[in-house]
Amino acid sequence: MALKTFIEAIRETLAEEMRRDPTVIVMGEDVGKKGGVFLATDGLWAEFGDDRVIDTPLTESLIVGASIGAAVNGLRPVAEIQFADFIFPAFNQILSEAARMRYRSNNGFGVPMTIRAPYGGGVHGALYHSQSVEAFFTHIPGLKVVIPSTPYDAKGLLRSSIRDDDPVLFFEHKKMYRSVRGDVPDTDYVVPLGRAAITHPGTQITVVAYGLMAHYALEAADVVADEGISVEVVDLRTLRPIDKDTLLTSVRKTGKCLVVYEDNRFGGYGAEVAAIVAEEAFDYLDGPVTRIAGPDVPGVPYNHVLEDWFMVNPEKLADGIRKLAAY
């Protein structure tokens, strides 16, 4: 067991999986000698060379398209999209090829590839380096979507993603890369895809979160605990497939549900969570299913004051918890 940052957990997992399985390769912009813009692949090129750590042109459609071809032909590519904001040129490859390959081939071909992408705001990245884009991809059948919140989960979920026989989109909140630390075992453990975690037991309100928002939910839960409000935090970890059993069991116990996500409020992933709760746990609810999310503006502002206005934070979340508790 050792204390690791979030980015160290990612980097070590990539190296360990490449040592374990010679079919694992890494592709992306500047992932080679430079080690990636966030240094997630630092040291891999020196150990594994050009054949397995491949610098690509600045063309996201090529990165994903070539990875699909490699996956169909026996490799396990880990494709890095430098920022999630830039993933959209590859959207058709992900939607129409990777996610549908097994279905369209009548189970003849799988696409065992992982697409890593840093996402999220609060880093003074402005419009094109701050987006939360997960909702676009959770809509796609055939694609798994993972967002870890701790170094432990990052390592265990990335291992599971790389070893999965179908495509996985693995989002990493860039604000957590070096600010979040945690104990990580030295063993070859995995965290199964599709299982949420109860990170803070409670009895009065269920707060559903993922990624950076899972940390903010814990902070808010501690704040309102001093006011006599008992919050249970559900960290989804895998957005698709969603762990409905853990989610619904918690809501049926507490009777109230608040969903928090950083993306724009309208049509965000939390709307699907709210719909599941409303449809399948309605008889247990003692208040409306509510959401705390980013505002419906085109992008995260560069200006610090406006960026803070856009971003969800523990204070906004605690206020939402108080309002729902008082309903």
N, C-alpha and C positions, 0 to 999 in steps of 0.2 A: 504494500500500500504506500502510495506517495502522493503528496500534494501537487496538483497540476493546474495550470491555467486551461481555459477552454481550448485555445489554439494549440497548446501542447498536446492535449488529448487527441485532437484531430490529426496532427502531424505524426504522432507516434502510431496511431492506428493505421494510417496509410502505409507507413514503413513496415509495420508488422505484418499486414496483410500481403504486401508485395513480397516479403520474405517467405511467407507461408505458402503462397500460391503464385507460381510464375506466370499465370495467365492474367494477373491483375496489372493493368497499366494505368498511367495517369496522362491526361491530355488537357491542354488549355493554354491560355495566353500567359506567357512569362512563367510557366510552372517549372521550367528547367533550371538553368544555372542561377537565375534570379531568385527562384524559390517562391514565386507568387507574390502578388501585391501585398498580401498580409503575412507572407512567409509561411503559409500553411504547408507548402511542399519543400521547404528549405531542407537541403541535404539529400533529397531523394535522387536528384540527377547525379550527384557525385557517387552514390552507392549503386544505382541501377542503370545509369547511362541513357543514351539517346533513344535506344530501342523501346524503353519502358517508361520514360518520362519525356513526353513529346511536346515541344513548343509548337503551337499552332498559329496560323494567321489570325488577325483580329476579325474573325468571322464566326459568330456563334452558331449559325446554321451548319457550318462545316464541322465545328467541334462536336456538336450533337449528332449530325449525320454520319460522320466518320466513326463515332463511337458506336452508333447503332450497327453499322456494318461490321465493326470489329466484334461486337457482342454476338451477332448472329453467326459469326465464324469462329467461335470458340474462346474468345477472350472475355475478360471482365473489366471493361474500362471504367475509370472514375474520371468523369469530365468535369472540369472546373469552369464555371462561368464567373468571370472576374467580379461582377456585381449582378445581383438579381435584376436590377433595373435594365440590364442589357440582354436579358434572356429571350425577349420577344422575337427577335429574328429567327430564333430556333423553335418558336412555338409550334409551327406546322410539323416539324420533324418529331417533336415530343408527342403532340396530339395524334397526328395521322399515321405515324410510323411506329415509334417506340411503344406507345400505350396500346396500340391495336394489333401489333404483330402476332401475338399468340392467338387472338380471336380470329383474325383474318386468315391465318394459316391452319386453322382447325387443330390447334395445339401442336403444330409441326415445328414451330420456332419460338423460342423465348428470347428476350432481350435482357440479359443479366448485366445491366449497366447502372451506375449511380451518377447522378448529376449533382454536384455540390455548388452552392451559390450563397454568398453572404448577402443578407438582406437587412432592412430596418433602418430607422432614423435615430435621432438624438446624438449624432456624431458630427454635426455641422457639415453634412454632405449635400444639402440642398436637394433640388428636384431629382437629379439623375443618379444619386448615390445614397438614397434614403428610403426607397420604396419597399413596401411589404406586398408581395405579389402572390401569396399562397392561395388566395381564393380562386384565381384563374385556373390553378392546376388541380385543386381538390375536386373540381367539377368533372374531371376526366376519369372514366372507368378504365381500369387496366394500369393505372399509375399510382404508386404509393407515394405519400408525402409525409416527410418526417421533419420535426423541428425540436431538437433537444434543448434543454435549459441548463444542464450541468455538465461538467467534464466527465463524470461517470456515465451519464446517459449518452453524451456525445460519442464516447468510445464504444460503448456497447451497442448503440443503435447504428453507428457507422459500420461496425463489423457485420451486423445483421444485414444492412443494406447492401454491402459489397457481396455478401454471400447469397443474397436473394437471387432467384432465377428470373425475376421480372424487373422492370425499370423502377428506380426509386429516385425521387427528387428530395435532396437533403439540404434544407435551408439552415444557415448558421447566422445568428444575429451578430453583426459585426461589433456592436458595442460590448458584447460579452467576451470577445476574444481574449483580452488580457485583464479585464476587470473581474471576471468570475473565476474563482478557484475552488477546488474540491478534491477530496481523496479519490484516487483511482487505483484499483487493484492491479497487481502485476500479472494476474492470471488471464487466461484466454477466455474471458467471460463475454456473453452477449446479452443485450437487452432485446427481447422479442419485439418485432414490429406489431403495432396494433394493440398495445397495452398501455393504458394511462396509469398514473401514480397519484395516490393521495399523499400530498407533501405536508399537509397541515390538517389534522383531524378537527372537526367541529360539529356543531349540532343545529345551528340556526340558519345559516346561509351557505350555499355552495357557490364558490367562485371558480369559474372554469377559465384556464389560461394556458399559454404555451410560450416557449422562448423567453425573451426578456420579461414579458408580462407575467410569467410565472414567478419571477423574483419580486416584482412589484406587488403581486398578490400576497405573497408571504409578508412583505413589509406592511402592507395595509392591514392584513389580518392581525399582526402584532399590535398595531396602533389601536384598532377598534376593540381588541380584547381588553384593553384597559378601561373601556367604556361598557363592558359587560356584553359585548356582541361576539358570539362564537362562530367563527368562519371555518369552513372546510374548503381547502384548496385542491382542485383537481388539475394536475398538470397532464395535458393530453399526450404530449410527446409525439405520438403519431396522429396526424390529422386525417389521413385516409390510409388504411381503414380506421375509423374511429372506434374507440372502446366504449360502446354504448352501455355495456353492463356496469362498468365502474361509474360512468356519468349518471345513469339513471338511478342506481342504488344510492348514490350520494344525495341526489335531489329528492328522492322519495323519503330519505331520512330527515333532511333539513327543511323541506317544504318551500324553499326559495332558491332562485338561481340567478346569478349575475355572470355574464360572459364578458371577458375583456380581451380586446385585440387592438393592435396598433394601426392596422389598415383603415382606410376610409370606412365609415360606419355602414353606408348603404351597400347592400349586397356583399358585405364582408363574410369571412368564414364563420364568424360568430352568429350570423343570421341562421345558418344551417344548424348549429348547435341549439339555438333557441327553438327552432322548429321541431327538432327531435324531442326536446324536453316538453314542449307544448303538446305534441301529439301523443307522447308515450308516458308522460307523468302528470297529465293535467289534473287528475283527481287528487294528487298529493300536494298541489301548489297552494300556498297561502298568500301569494302575491304574483304580480306579473313577472315574466321572464324579462330581464333587463340587460342592456348592453352599455359598456363603456368602451369607446373606440375613438379613432381619429376623426377629425371633421371632414366633411365632403368638399374639400378643395383639391385642385389638380395636383398639388405636390407639397412636400415638406419645405417650408421657407428656409432660406439661408440665414437671415437675420436671427440672432440668438433669442430675442424676445418672442418673435413669431414662431420660431421652432419650438420653444417651450410651450407656447399656446397650442400648437398642433399635437404635441406628444402627450400620450397618456403617462401619468406618473402616480406614485403611491398616494399622494394627497387627493388627486381626482378620484382614484379608485376607492379610497377610504370614504370619501363623501358619498359616492354611489352606494356603498355598502350601508352607510347610515340611513340613507333615504329608503332603501329597500327594507331594512330592518324595522323602520318605523311605519311601514305600510300597513 
